[in-house]
Amino acid sequence: MTQLGVVGGGTMGAGIAEIAIRAGDDVLVLERDQAAADGARARIEKSLGRGVSRGKISEDDAQQALSRLTLTTSIGDFADRELVIEALPEIESLKVGFFAELDKVTSPEAILATNTSSIPIIRIAKDVADPSRVVGVHFFNPVPVMPLVEIISSLASSPTAIEKVTEYARDHLGKRTIAAGDRGGFVVNALLIPYLVSAIRMYESGYATKEDIDAGMVNGCAHPMGPLTLSDTVGLDVVLDVAESLYQEFREPHLAPPPLLQRMVEAGYLGKKSGKGFYDYSN
């Protein structure tokens, strides 16, 4: 599969598109309007530029990769795509609606994949005529750096589709793949988000300072960063969305998002990407 479509050119979509064009794929990225499409291209160009400056890729290879990138605002242009990866915000109704549209314009043989980090795949596939071609392909941020991809099979996903996307991510993109069942959070976030939520709840209660919570996990458990710094890195809006999805799935009290997390997201304190979260990144 070398004809790739990516729905959404934000942080995740741009990262997926970048590694695919570097691998030699013809990549088409769908955005809502021309301004967003221009922003997606600039995001990919900036990331490739960083790779050139760090000696990870040559200037010539970067330019050749960019020649394989096309931006569009028309979903109808996805008619010839062999694989489509959706990378929209973690809003179930938005994803379901897009998959219903993709179902109308793509070939019946095309595989439709979602980069959801927590929503069960079968829910996203519910309005697709043939849900066997819908799978989960969960990349991690930043996509060009993080080696892991979770491959999620719903009850309806065909073994052939799962095999094809696993080979694509592993053999073509060079990622480490793991298989996950179709339940909220899959493998990584089912383990990670309760940990992050617990740390936020501990800080919220005044039990320990944010610095001591982070220092405890870095120096006591050899984690590369503490849970509150990690939450800022992931994005507090993402942590909130996944926590809400897990709570909806399992209804266990310890999964419920703490009020502090909700208030911070409402205030626009999303972590590193907004300049402020549990820590200040404005400088």
N, C-alpha and C positions, 0 to 999 in steps of 0.2 A: 504494500500500500504506500504509494508516494504522492497521491493526490489528497491532500489533507485540508479539511475545513476547520476553522477555529471560530467559535461563537463567543465574541467578547475579546477586546484587546486591552483589558486592564492588566494588573500585575501578573496574574496567573496566565491569562490568555496570551499575553505578549511573551511570557517566558516559554510557554509551550510552542508558540510559533517560532521563536528564536532557535530552540534546539532542533526543531524539525527542518528549518531552512539550512541550518548548519549540517544536517545529516543528508542534505540533497533533495529534500521534498519540495514539491510545488505547493505552496501554502496560501490559502485564501482566508483572510480574517474578516469577519462580519462585525460592523459597528453600527450604532443607531443613527449616526449622522456623520457628515464630512469632518466636522471639528473633532469628534471622537476618533474617527479613522486617522486623522492627522496626528492626534495625540498618541495613538497606538504605534504608528510608524516611528514617531520620535522616540518612544520608549524603547523600541527594539534597536533602533540605531544607536541610542545612548549606551545600551547594554553591550552591543557589539563593539562599540568604541572603547569601553572599559576593557573588554577582552583583548583588543589590539594593544592598548597601552600597557597591559600586564603581560604581554607576550603569549597569551593563550591561543590567539588566532592571528593570522597575518592580515594585513590591510587588504590584500588581493582576495583572500578567502572570505573576508567580511563583505566585500563588495559583491562577490559572486553569490553569497548567501542572500543578500538584500535583493538581488535580481530575481530571486525565486519567491519573493513576497509580494502579494497583491492584497490591497484593502478594498472592501466593498461595503455598500450600505443596502444591498439587495439580497435577500435570502434566496431568491431565485437563482442566483449565480452558483449555488451549491449543488446544482443538478448533476454535475460530473464528479463529485467528491466520492472517494472510496471509503473514507473514514472522516467523521465529523466529531470533534471534541467540543463540548459546550463548557464554557468557563464564565458563566454569569454569576451574579451575587447569589448568596445562599438563601434564596427565597423560593420555596417549593412551587407556588403558583406560577411564578415567572418561568421556571424551568419546565414545568409541565406544559405551559402554553407554547414555549419554543419548540419542544419536541413534537408537539402536534403539528406545528408548521413545517418542521424539518421532514416529518413523515410524508407530507404532501409533495415536497419538491425534490427529495433525494431518490436515488435508485433504490428499489427494494433490496438489492444486494449490498447496499452501503451499510456499514456499521455505525451506529449512533452511540456515542460515549458521553458520559457526564463526568465532570471533574468535581462533583459534589464531595464535600468533606464529611458529610454526616447524614444526608437524607437517603433513606432506603431507595434503591434503584427502581424497584417495581412501582413505586408511587410516581416516579418521573416518567415511567414507560406506559402508564395506564391508558393514555389516549393515542398510543401508537398502534397501528393496525396489526403489526407483527412485533410484539415485544421481545421476541427471541433475538432481535438484532440490537437490543439496547443493553449496554454494559456500563460498569463504573470503571473509570481510569483516573485514579486520584493522585495527582502530582503534588509535590511539596515546594514551598516557597523558601528561597528563590529557585525556580525551576532549573536554570542552567547549572546550579551548584549542588542542590540536594539530589542524592543518588536514587532515592526510593520512589516507586510507583506502586500503589495498591490497585490490584485488579479485582473488581467486585462482580460477582455473578448473582443475579436475582434468580428466583425460582423459574423464571421464563427464559433467561439468557441461554442461547444455544452454546454447546461446547465448542463448536467451530468458531463462533465469534470471540469467545474467551481465549481460545488458542491463538487466534490471529492477533488480537490486541496485545496479548502477552509477548508474543514473538516480536511484534512491532516495538514495544517499549523496551524489551530486553536486548534484542539482537540488532535492531536498527538504531534506536536512540541511545543504547548503552546504559540503560537504567537497571537497577536491582529491583526485581518485581517480587511481590508477595501476594498470595491469594487470600481473599476475605469473603466471608458470608455476608448476606444482605440484611444487616441490622444496623441501627443507628450508630455512627461513629466508626464502624468497621473495626480495624485492629488498632491503629495508632491513636486516633482521637478518642476511642472508647477508653483507652488507658490514660491519655494525656490530659484531656479536658477536666475530668474529675480532680486530678492533681492540681491543675491551675486554679480551678474554682475553690478548692480547699485552701490554697495559699491566699487567695483573695479574701476569703471568709475569715481566715486567721488575722490578716492585716486589718480588715474592717472591724473586728472585735476588739482591737487594741492589745491583743495577746503578745504581739511582737512587732517591731518596726519592719518596714519593707526592706531596709538594708540588712537587717539581721536574718530575715526569712531567706533572702537571696544568698547571703553569705553562708548560711547554714547548709543549703543544698549544694552550693559550689564547693565548699571546703569540707563538708561532712560526707557528701555522697558523690563527689567528683563529677558533678554535672557541669557542662561548659558554661551555663548561665543559670541564674536563679529563676524561679517560676514567675515572679512579677516582671522581671526583665524579659523573659520569654513571652509573656502575655503581651507586653508592649511590642515585641518584635513580630509576633503573629498578627496583631491588631486586635484591640479589645472588642471591636464590632464583630470580628470573626469568632472570637472566643464566646461572646454572648450568643451569636446565632447557633453555634454548635452545641453549647450548653442547653439552650432552649430545645433544640432538636432531640438531644439525648433525654432530657426530662420528659418531653412529649412521648418518646418511645418507651421509656421504662418506668416513669412516674415514681422514681426514687428520690426522697427529699434531698439527699446529698448532691444530686445533680442539678437542683434548681439554681439558677443564676443569682448570686448575691445582689441585694439592692445597690450596693456601691458600684458594681460593674454596670448595672443598668443606668445609674445616674451619670457615670463617666461617659458612656456612649451617647447618652442624650445631650451631654454638654459638649460633645465633639472631641473629647479627649480619647483618641483612638490608639495612642501609642506613638511609635516612631514616625509613622506616615503622616500624622497630624502635627508632630512637634511636641506633643505632650500626652502623657499617659500616667502611669505610676511615677515616672521620672520625666524630667524636662529635657527635651532634645532640641530646643530652639537654637542653641548655639552649636 
